[in-house]
Amino acid sequence: MSQTLTMLAAAAPLAAGWSLHSRRLHRRIEAARKDPLTGLLTRDPFQARARKIAAAGAFAVVVIDLDGFKQINDTYGHAAGDAVIAASGQRLGEWSRRHSGVAGRLGGDEFSAVIRVSRTRELRAAMNTLTASLAGPVEFEDHLTRVGASAGVILHHPGNGLADLSRLMRCADEVMYGVKQTGGGWMAAYGATPVYRTVNGRRDGRPGTGEAL
């Protein structure tokens, strides 16, 4: 009996050390999945979570690009731009959670979200709330900075066929691009077929698409 207790006592520090290592490893993995500036998921983890939402019923895909962001950077510096990105990400994240969804930062001032919604009226109310929130002031040092947002959104019902998240994101991105050319706000896509050709999986003309394959 005493020998068993001795062995258990010797193993306890090893077990505690392994448990601590496992928790640290888990935190590092989770940190790698999130954008450090906004706390939102990065592109690949976002799409993985979004696909789970898409498999569970009606949903909407939103692609967002901030308006006036470059002017913030040029006028107040990159630290002010970071403050705007952080605030925008926080607002988008809170909005997506209220709608049982998920949000991600795709890069730069480009974001996306997938939310659970089934009716056009509900989607309209949700998008009006989002764009108003993103247009709110952001405090940086002794300045109040503001940006707007351009957003494209597409609503998908299970009756419309199997959801292809990548294609739906491209459609929402195309609508967002059109909205941005006309002064911002949001607009819904009326079809799930991309119009622009894509390069390396992104709408042709976006920065970083490179040469056509």
Secondary structure, DSSP 8 states (H G I E B T S, - for coil): -HHHHHHHHHHHHHHHHHHHHHHHHHHHHHHHHB-TTT--B-HHHHHHHHHHHHTTS-EEEEEEEEESHHHHHHHH-HHHHHHHHHHHHHHHHHHHHHTT-EEEEEETTEEEEEE----HHHHHHHHHHHHHHHTS-EEETTEEE--EEEEEEEEE-GGG-S--HHHHHHHHHHHHHHHHHTTSEEEE-S-SS--S-EETTEETTSTT--S--
